[in-house]
Amino acid sequence: NDLAQGGLGDCWFLSALSVVAERHDLVAKLFLDTARAASGCQGLRLFMDGAWTTILVDDQLPVTSKPRRENTAAAAAPVTAGGLSLAYVRSRCATTGATTLWAPLLEKAYAKAHGSFKSISGGQIAEAL
């Protein structure tokens, strides 16, 4: 997957996601009850403070109409109609070019676990791994 950072200072978190993305089996284990995703909710498992924690998030992701500056395939991919795109991380499959939502959902779960998107602006890669 190609990841593009959005308007949030969480490059450290996205670096960790890039490492984990090399192992599709590990990414799949973070997502629980995929049948529930059809209803707009997704359970994710995060390892925090020495234990696995389940975080439930909805599928509503922040969007923006501001143009992106990055010159990457992931940044260029439109996600929603009407000229809107994801405000934070964007991801797309490197082989097919299809937009993927695993990274934005993980970013949202991590932000929720820490109280807000703003609270994960700035950090260490080791913390996210």
C-alpha positions as CSV (number, residue, x, y, z in Angstrom):
1,N,0.0,0.0,0.0
2,D,1.0,3.6,-0.6
3,L,0.3,6.0,2.3
4,A,0.1,9.8,2.1
5,Q,0.1,11.9,5.2
6,G,-2.7,14.5,5.4
7,G,-3.2,17.5,7.6
8,L,-2.0,15.9,10.8
9,G,1.5,15.6,12.2
10,D,1.4,11.8,12.6
11,C,4.2,10.8,10.2
12,W,5.6,8.7,13.0
13,F,2.4,6.7,13.2
14,L,2.2,6.3,9.4
15,S,5.8,5.1,9.3
16,A,4.8,2.4,11.7
17,L,1.8,1.5,9.5
18,S,4.0,1.3,6.5
19,V,6.1,-1.4,8.3
20,V,3.0,-3.3,9.4
21,A,1.5,-3.0,5.9
22,E,4.2,-5.4,4.6
23,R,2.5,-8.2,6.5
24,H,-1.1,-8.4,5.3
25,D,-1.8,-11.1,7.9
26,L,-0.9,-8.7,10.7
27,V,-3.1,-5.9,9.4
28,A,-6.0,-8.4,9.0
29,K,-5.7,-9.4,12.7
30,L,-6.2,-5.8,13.8
31,F,-9.7,-5.7,12.3
32,L,-12.4,-7.5,14.2
33,D,-15.8,-8.7,13.1
34,T,-15.7,-7.5,9.5
35,A,-19.4,-8.4,9.1
36,R,-20.1,-5.5,11.4
37,A,-18.4,-3.1,8.9
38,A,-21.4,-3.2,6.7
39,S,-23.4,-1.5,9.4
40,G,-20.9,1.4,9.6
41,C,-19.0,0.2,12.6
42,Q,-15.6,-1.4,12.8
43,G,-13.8,-3.0,15.8
44,L,-10.0,-2.7,15.8
45,R,-7.4,-4.2,18.1
46,L,-4.6,-2.0,19.3
47,F,-1.7,-3.1,21.6
48,M,-1.6,-0.3,24.2
49,D,0.0,-0.2,27.6
50,G,1.0,-3.9,27.4
51,A,-2.4,-5.3,26.5
52,W,-4.7,-5.7,23.5
53,T,-7.5,-3.2,23.5
54,T,-10.6,-3.2,21.3
55,I,-11.6,0.2,19.9
56,L,-14.9,0.6,18.1
57,V,-15.0,3.3,15.4
58,D,-17.7,4.3,12.9
59,D,-16.9,4.7,9.2
60,Q,-17.3,8.5,9.2
61,L,-13.9,9.9,8.2
62,P,-12.9,13.6,8.2
63,V,-12.8,15.1,4.8
64,T,-11.5,18.4,3.3
65,S,-11.9,20.4,0.1
66,K,-8.4,21.8,0.4
67,P,-6.0,20.5,-2.3
68,R,-3.2,18.2,-1.3
69,R,0.4,19.2,-1.9
70,E,1.9,15.7,-1.9
71,N,2.9,14.4,-5.3
72,T,2.2,10.7,-4.6
73,A,-0.3,8.2,-6.0
74,A,-2.0,7.9,-2.7
75,A,-2.3,11.7,-2.2
76,A,-3.7,12.2,-5.7
77,A,-6.5,9.6,-5.3
78,P,-9.9,11.2,-4.8
79,V,-11.9,9.4,-2.1
80,T,-15.3,11.1,-2.1
81,A,-17.6,12.9,-4.6
82,G,-17.8,16.6,-4.9
83,G,-14.1,17.3,-4.8
84,L,-13.7,16.2,-1.2
85,S,-10.9,14.0,0.0
86,L,-9.8,12.5,3.2
87,A,-8.3,15.1,5.6
88,Y,-5.7,12.9,7.1
89,V,-4.0,9.7,5.9
90,R,-4.9,8.3,2.5
91,S,-4.0,4.9,1.3
92,R,-4.3,3.0,-1.9
93,C,-3.2,-0.4,-3.3
94,A,0.2,-0.1,-5.0
95,T,-0.7,-2.8,-7.6
96,T,-4.3,-1.9,-8.5
97,G,-4.5,1.8,-7.6
98,A,-7.7,1.2,-5.7
99,T,-8.3,3.4,-2.6
100,T,-8.1,1.5,0.6
101,L,-9.5,2.5,4.0
102,W,-7.5,0.3,6.4
103,A,-5.0,3.0,7.2
104,P,-7.6,5.8,7.8
105,L,-9.6,3.5,10.0
106,L,-6.5,2.5,12.1
107,E,-5.5,6.2,12.3
108,K,-9.0,7.0,13.6
109,A,-9.0,4.2,16.1
110,Y,-5.5,5.3,17.4
111,A,-6.7,8.9,17.7
112,K,-9.8,7.8,19.5
113,A,-7.8,5.7,22.0
114,H,-5.7,8.8,22.7
115,G,-8.6,11.2,22.9
116,S,-8.5,13.1,19.6
117,F,-6.7,13.4,16.3
118,K,-4.8,16.4,17.7
119,S,-3.4,14.3,20.5
120,I,-1.5,12.0,18.0
121,S,0.2,14.9,16.3
122,G,3.9,14.3,17.1
123,G,5.3,11.0,18.5
124,Q,7.8,8.2,18.1
125,I,7.6,5.3,15.7
126,A,8.4,2.8,18.5
127,E,5.2,4.0,20.3
128,A,3.0,3.1,17.4
129,L,4.6,-0.3,16.7
